[in-house]
């Protein structure tokens, strides 16, 4: 009895295998090409063409040698996506018995994708599946007809550009996208992996949908973003000539309701430099942020961006606006009474350098800076004040040429207060309303400039402090010289202390190697 059942089963298996072997002869894969093209074209709202098809009964798939998805004609005549191979997973029995096709999987192998944004912020994929293709949809069926259990893009490349072109195109390589249970009508999970220029990597995973019928770029989504070793200069996002450098690791959460995109996250920026005359940070800089962007107005809000340096943090709030030319900033930076030795390592990042071999010890810094203009060429303007610190390793008294025979400041310079108004841009910096009180020496007022090449040119008027040795000796000498010259020029005139007029000082060279001169002659004229 058992033997008979074995023979029956063997016969059934043989018959099934025989039928399967005959399927390719009576299933013409090419006959399904119009159906595939029609379903995909109607769902995407773009003309889709596929090459010759082959049918694999064992794999349950149709393979196309070529695929092309047309771009929006308002953007480009080059296909939006083109690939050498398309694998379409299908249900076998509907094909064999009713010659109908139910797509279960789509895998686009090694595609080339172009993403283009116009001057109004619209993307070339905005119209995918959109209502502007209503006529095509009515002819071939609704876009909701397409439901795919798994959609994949494997080893693709994507070129991101703009019209009119304002920056160098940005290219993603090794692009791999996996979407489960894809539908235009409901939310679906996805994962995107890609390699960025300069050895950076991107991972974006979450849920998206349903797809907006009016603008696919405004479909709701929520996702987790991870960027590793992202270099915006190597990627072409920031032009090298701007003098900005950084390499970022980003961990962020993104969410969009179709109108507003919000993001919170953390950035670890290595080798950070924000101005041409700056120098890269020696240690990574941690940044926490909370921002949002309105997709309609293209205006964003910085709820808070906190730049950390040790236990201190500089906070930025304000807004930004996307324009065809640049991202425009209107941002306020606040550093309220922060420990200066914590922030000292950030000073070179924004082009502020101390004399070689010196450092700031103790004290606080307070700054209220407005950042306005294009993001890569912004102007920073506002008051800065330093209180109760010491410039260790820099003997200011001995550096003043014309006064240095009168002594030094014991290897460091005490600063009770130093304040000024700063206006800095890529064209240089202008420092006005300078007031400094250095108890060991005296006080000074004036103004000056810093060039894009870091050359400095300051003109100050100093009043030396007679209550300390340096100032007393210097004042005595200056007054003696002034008395002799004054008696010669104006015999009989009542002498006045020359030092009461203040001593003109010029500071030139660079901040790291300044040359300080006292112009006694000018004081006596």
C-alpha positions in Angstrom: 0.0 0.0 0.0 2.8 2.4 1.0 4.6 1.6 -2.2 1.5 2.5 -4.3 1.2 5.9 -2.5 4.9 6.5 -3.2 4.3 5.8 -6.9 1.3 8.1 -6.9 3.2 11.0 -5.3 6.1 10.4 -7.6 3.8 10.5 -10.6 2.2 13.8 -9.4 5.6 15.4 -8.8 6.8 14.3 -12.3 3.6 15.6 -13.9 4.0 19.0 -12.0 7.6 19.3 -13.1 6.6 18.4 -16.7 3.9 21.1 -16.6 6.3 23.6 -15.2 8.8 22.8 -17.9 6.2 23.5 -20.5 5.0 26.9 -19.0 7.7 29.0 -20.8 6.5 27.6 -24.1 2.9 28.8 -23.6 3.5 31.8 -21.4 4.8 34.6 -23.6 6.7 36.9 -21.2 6.7 39.7 -23.9 2.9 39.7 -23.8 3.1 41.2 -20.3 5.3 44.1 -21.2 2.3 46.4 -22.0 0.7 45.5 -18.7 3.8 46.2 -16.7 4.4 49.5 -18.5 0.8 50.5 -18.2 0.5 49.7 -14.5 3.8 51.5 -13.6 3.1 54.5 -15.9 -0.3 55.0 -14.5 0.8 54.6 -10.9 3.8 57.0 -11.3 2.3 59.5 -13.7 5.4 59.1 -15.8 6.1 57.2 -19.0 7.7 53.9 -18.1 9.4 51.7 -20.7 10.9 48.3 -20.2 13.1 46.2 -22.5 12.7 42.6 -23.5 11.2 40.3 -20.8 12.0 36.8 -19.8 9.9 34.7 -17.5 11.3 32.4 -14.7 8.7 30.0 -13.4 10.9 28.7 -10.6 11.8 32.2 -9.4 8.3 33.5 -10.0 9.6 36.6 -11.7 9.8 38.6 -14.9 13.1 40.1 -15.8 13.6 43.2 -18.0 16.9 44.0 -19.6 16.3 47.8 -19.4 14.0 50.2 -17.6 13.4 53.9 -18.0 11.2 56.3 -16.1 10.7 59.6 -17.8 11.5 62.9 -15.9 9.1 65.8 -15.6 9.6 67.6 -18.9 9.8 70.9 -17.0 13.0 69.7 -15.5 14.9 67.4 -18.0 14.7 65.3 -21.1 17.0 62.8 -19.5 15.2 59.9 -17.7 14.4 60.4 -14.0 15.5 56.7 -13.5 17.2 54.4 -15.9 18.6 51.0 -15.2 20.0 48.0 -17.0 17.8 45.4 -15.2 14.4 45.2 -13.6 13.2 42.2 -11.7 9.4 41.9 -11.3 8.2 39.3 -8.8 4.8 38.0 -9.7 2.2 35.4 -8.5 2.6 32.3 -10.7 -0.9 30.9 -10.9 -2.7 34.0 -12.2 -0.1 34.1 -15.0 -0.3 30.4 -15.9 -4.1 30.0 -15.7 -5.6 33.4 -16.4 -2.7 35.4 -18.0 -3.2 38.1 -15.4 -0.4 39.6 -13.4 -0.2 40.5 -9.8 3.2 42.2 -8.9 4.7 41.2 -5.6 8.2 42.5 -5.8 10.1 45.1 -7.8 13.9 45.2 -7.8 15.7 47.9 -9.9 19.4 46.9 -10.2 22.1 49.5 -10.6 19.9 52.5 -11.5 21.0 56.0 -12.3 18.7 58.5 -10.6 18.6 62.3 -11.0 17.0 64.6 -8.5 16.5 68.2 -9.6 15.2 71.1 -7.6 13.9 74.3 -9.3 14.2 77.9 -8.1 10.9 77.7 -6.3 11.9 74.6 -4.3 9.9 72.1 -6.2 11.6 68.7 -7.0 11.4 66.7 -10.2 9.8 63.9 -8.2 7.1 66.1 -6.8 4.7 65.1 -9.6 5.2 61.4 -9.2 1.7 59.8 -9.0 0.3 63.3 -9.1 -3.1 64.5 -10.2 -1.6 66.2 -13.2 -1.5 62.8 -14.8 -5.3 62.3 -14.3 -5.9 61.5 -18.0 -3.4 58.8 -18.0 -4.7 57.4 -14.7 -8.3 57.3 -16.1 -7.1 55.3 -19.1 -5.1 52.7 -17.3 -6.5 52.5 -13.8 -6.0 54.2 -10.5 -2.6 54.6 -8.9 -4.0 52.6 -5.9 -3.9 49.5 -8.2 -0.2 49.2 -7.5 0.6 47.4 -4.2 4.1 45.9 -3.9 5.1 43.6 -1.1 8.8 44.6 -1.5 10.4 47.3 -3.6 14.2 47.6 -3.9 16.8 49.8 -5.5 20.1 48.0 -5.5 23.6 49.6 -5.9 22.2 52.8 -7.5 23.6 56.3 -7.9 21.8 59.6 -7.5 22.8 63.0 -8.7 21.3 66.0 -7.0 21.3 69.3 -8.8 19.3 72.5 -9.3 17.9 74.6 -12.1 19.2 77.1 -12.7 22.4 75.5 -11.5 23.9 77.3 -8.5 26.2 74.7 -7.0 28.2 71.7 -8.1 25.9 68.6 -8.3 26.0 66.4 -5.3 26.3 62.6 -5.9 25.2 59.7 -3.8 26.7 56.3 -4.7 26.0 52.7 -3.6 22.4 53.7 -3.0 20.3 50.9 -1.6 16.6 51.4 -0.8 14.2 48.8 0.6 10.5 49.4 1.0 8.0 47.0 2.4 4.3 46.8 1.6 4.5 49.8 -0.7 1.3 51.5 -1.5 0.2 55.0 -2.6 -2.7 54.9 -0.2 -1.1 54.1 3.2 2.1 54.4 5.2 5.0 52.0 4.5 8.4 51.3 6.2 11.6 52.1 4.3 15.4 52.1 4.7 17.9 54.1 2.6 21.6 53.4 2.6 24.1 55.5 0.6 27.7 56.5 0.3 28.6 60.2 0.2 31.5 61.9 -1.4 34.6 62.0 0.9 33.9 58.6 2.4 30.8 59.6 4.2 27.8 57.3 4.7 24.1 57.9 5.1 21.4 55.8 6.7 17.7 56.9 6.8 15.0 54.6 8.1 11.4 55.1 9.1 7.9 55.2 7.7 6.5 57.3 4.9 3.2 57.8 3.2 0.5 57.9 2.1 2.0 59.5 -1.0 0.6 63.0 -1.6 -1.3 63.1 -4.9 -0.4 66.8 -5.4 3.3 66.8 -4.5 5.2 63.6 -3.6 7.9 65.6 -1.8 5.2 66.7 0.7 4.2 63.2 1.7 4.3 62.7 5.5 7.1 60.7 7.0 9.1 60.1 10.2 12.6 58.8 10.2 15.9 58.4 11.9 18.9 59.8 10.2 22.5 58.8 10.7 25.4 60.5 8.8 29.0 59.4 9.3 32.0 61.3 8.2 29.9 63.8 6.2 32.2 66.5 4.6 30.1 69.2 3.0 33.2 70.6 1.2 34.2 67.3 -0.3 30.5 66.7 -1.2 30.2 70.0 -3.0 27.5 71.4 -0.7 29.9 74.2 0.4 32.4 75.7 -2.0 36.0 75.3 -0.8 36.6 79.1 -1.4 34.3 80.0 1.4 36.9 78.9 3.9 34.5 76.7 5.8 35.6 73.2 6.9 34.0 70.4 9.0 33.5 66.7 9.1 30.3 65.7 10.8 28.6 62.7 12.5 24.9 63.3 12.8 22.2 61.4 14.7 18.8 63.0 14.2 15.1 62.4 14.2 13.0 63.9 11.3 9.3 64.3 11.0 7.0 65.8 8.3 3.3 66.4 8.2 3.5 67.3 4.6 3.7 71.0 5.4 6.4 71.4 8.0 9.6 69.3 8.4 11.1 69.3 11.9 14.3 67.8 13.1 16.1 67.4 16.4 19.4 65.8 16.9 23.1 65.9 17.7 26.1 66.8 15.5 29.7 66.0 16.3 31.8 68.3 14.2 35.5 67.6 13.7 38.0 70.0 12.3 35.4 72.7 12.5 36.3 76.1 10.8 33.7 78.7 10.0 35.6 81.6 8.4 38.5 81.9 5.9 40.9 83.4 8.5 40.0 80.8 11.1 41.7 77.5 11.8 40.2 74.1 12.5 39.2 73.1 16.0 41.6 70.6 17.6 38.8 68.7 19.4 35.4 67.7 18.1 32.6 70.2 18.8 29.2 68.9 20.0 26.1 70.6 18.7 22.5 70.0 19.7 19.8 71.4 17.5 16.0 71.7 17.1 14.9 73.2 13.8 11.9 73.2 11.5 11.2 74.2 7.9 7.9 75.2 6.2 7.8 73.5 2.8 5.4 76.1 1.3 7.2 79.3 2.3 10.7 77.6 2.4 11.3 79.5 5.7 12.7 77.7 8.7 13.0 78.3 12.4 15.9 77.6 14.7 14.2 76.9 18.0 17.6 76.3 19.5 21.1 75.3 18.3 23.5 74.8 21.2 27.2 74.7 20.5 29.0 73.0 23.4 32.5 73.7 24.6 33.1 71.8 27.8 30.5 72.8 30.4 29.7 76.0 28.4 27.3 76.4 25.5 26.6 79.1 23.0 23.0 79.2 21.9 21.6 80.3 18.5 18.0 81.1 17.8 16.3 82.7 14.8 15.2 81.9 11.3 16.5 81.0 7.8 15.1 81.3 4.3 15.9 79.1 1.3 16.4 81.2 -1.8 17.7 80.1 -5.3 21.0 81.8 -4.5 21.7 80.7 -0.9 20.3 80.0 2.5 19.7 83.4 4.1 20.2 83.6 7.9 18.7 85.9 10.6 20.1 84.4 13.7 21.0 85.6 17.2 24.0 84.1 19.1 24.0 84.4 22.8 27.0 83.7 25.1 25.9 85.0 28.5 28.7 85.3 31.1 30.3 82.0 30.0 33.6 80.7 31.4 36.2 81.8 28.9 38.7 79.0 29.4 35.9 76.6 28.3 35.2 78.6 25.1 38.8 79.4 24.3 39.1 76.4 21.9 36.3 77.7 19.8 37.9 81.1 19.2 40.1 80.0 16.3 37.1 78.5 14.6 35.6 82.0 14.1 39.0 83.6 13.3 39.9 84.9 16.7 43.6 84.1 17.5 45.7 84.7 20.6 49.3 85.7 20.6 51.6 82.6 20.1 52.3 80.8 23.3 49.5 82.5 25.3 46.3 81.4 26.8 43.3 82.8 28.7 43.0 81.8 32.3 39.8 82.3 34.2 37.2 85.0 33.7 34.1 85.1 31.6 32.9 86.2 28.1 29.6 87.7 27.2 28.5 88.1 23.6 25.3 89.0 21.7 25.9 88.5 18.0 23.5 88.8 15.1 24.3 86.6 12.2 22.7 87.8 8.9 23.1 87.2 5.2 24.0 84.1 3.1 24.9 81.2 5.3 28.4 80.8 3.8 29.2 84.5 3.7 27.3 85.7 6.7 28.0 88.9 8.7 28.5 88.7 12.5 27.8 91.9 14.4 27.4 92.8 18.0 29.1 93.5 21.4 31.6 91.2 23.0 33.0 91.6 26.5 35.7 89.7 28.5 35.9 90.2 32.2 38.4 89.3 34.9 40.8 87.0 32.9 44.5 86.7 32.4 46.4 86.5 29.1 49.0 84.1 30.5 52.3 83.8 28.6 52.1 87.2 27.0 54.0 90.1 28.7 52.2 93.1 27.2 54.3 95.7 29.1 57.6 94.4 27.6 56.0 94.2 24.1 55.2 97.9 23.7 58.0 99.3 21.7 59.0 102.7 23.1 58.0 101.7 26.6 59.6 98.3 27.1 62.7 99.7 28.9 60.3 100.5 31.8 59.5 96.9 32.7 57.1 94.1 32.0 54.0 92.4 33.4 55.6 89.3 35.0 54.8 86.8 32.2 51.1 87.6 31.9 48.6 90.4 31.4 45.7 90.8 33.8 42.5 91.9 32.0 39.8 93.5 34.2 37.6 94.2 31.3 38.0 94.2 27.5 34.9 95.1 25.4 34.2 96.1 21.8 31.7 96.0 19.0 32.5 93.5 16.3 31.4 93.4 12.7 32.9 90.5 10.9 32.4 89.0 7.4 34.5 87.1 4.8 35.8 90.6 3.7 37.4 91.0 7.2 36.5 92.4 10.6 36.1 95.9 12.0 36.4 96.3 15.7 35.0 99.6 17.2 34.3 101.1 20.6 37.2 99.2 22.1 37.7 99.7 25.8 40.2 97.8 27.8 41.2 98.1 31.5 44.5 96.3 32.3 45.2 97.0 36.0 49.0 96.3 35.6 49.4 98.9 32.8 46.4 101.1 32.4 43.4 101.5 30.0 43.0 102.0 26.3 40.4 102.9 23.8 40.3 102.8 20.0 39.4 100.8 17.0 40.9 98.5 14.3 40.5 96.0 11.5 41.4 92.4 10.8 41.9 91.6 7.1 40.8 88.3 5.4 44.5 87.3 5.6 44.5 87.9 9.4 46.6 91.1 9.2 45.7 93.5 12.0 45.7 97.3 12.1 44.6 98.9 15.4 44.9 102.4 16.6 44.5 102.9 20.4 45.0 105.6 22.9 46.4 104.3 26.2 46.4 105.9 29.6 49.0 104.4 31.8 48.3 103.6 35.4 50.6 105.5 37.8 49.7 103.3 40.7 52.0 100.5 39.5 55.6 100.4 38.7 55.3 100.0 34.9 52.8 102.8 34.5 54.6 105.1 37.0 58.0 104.9 35.4 56.5 105.2 31.9 54.5 108.2 32.8 57.5 109.9 34.4 59.6 109.3 31.4 56.9 110.5 29.0 56.2 113.6 31.0 59.9 114.4 31.2 60.3 114.2 27.5 57.1 116.1 26.9 58.3 118.9 29.3 61.6 119.3 27.5 60.0 119.4 24.1 57.2 121.7 25.3 59.7 124.2 26.9 61.6 124.4 23.7 58.6 124.9 21.5 56.6 127.2 23.9 59.0 129.1 26.2 57.2 130.4 29.3 54.2 128.2 28.9 53.0 126.4 32.0 53.9 122.7 31.5 51.1 120.1 31.5 51.8 116.3 32.0 52.1 114.9 28.5 50.7 111.6 29.6 47.4 113.2 30.4 46.7 113.4 26.7 47.1 109.6 26.4 49.7 107.6 24.6 48.9 106.6 20.9 49.5 102.9 20.3 49.5 101.1 16.9 49.2 97.3 16.7 50.1 95.7 13.4 51.3 92.3 12.2 49.0 89.4 13.1 47.1 88.4 16.2 49.5 85.6 16.8 52.6 87.8 16.3 51.6 91.4 17.0 53.9 94.5 16.8 52.9 97.1 19.4 54.4 100.6 19.1 53.9 103.7 21.3 54.0 106.9 19.2 55.4 109.4 21.7 56.1 111.9 19.0 52.5 112.0 17.9 51.4 112.5 21.5 53.6 115.7 21.8 52.5 117.3 18.6 
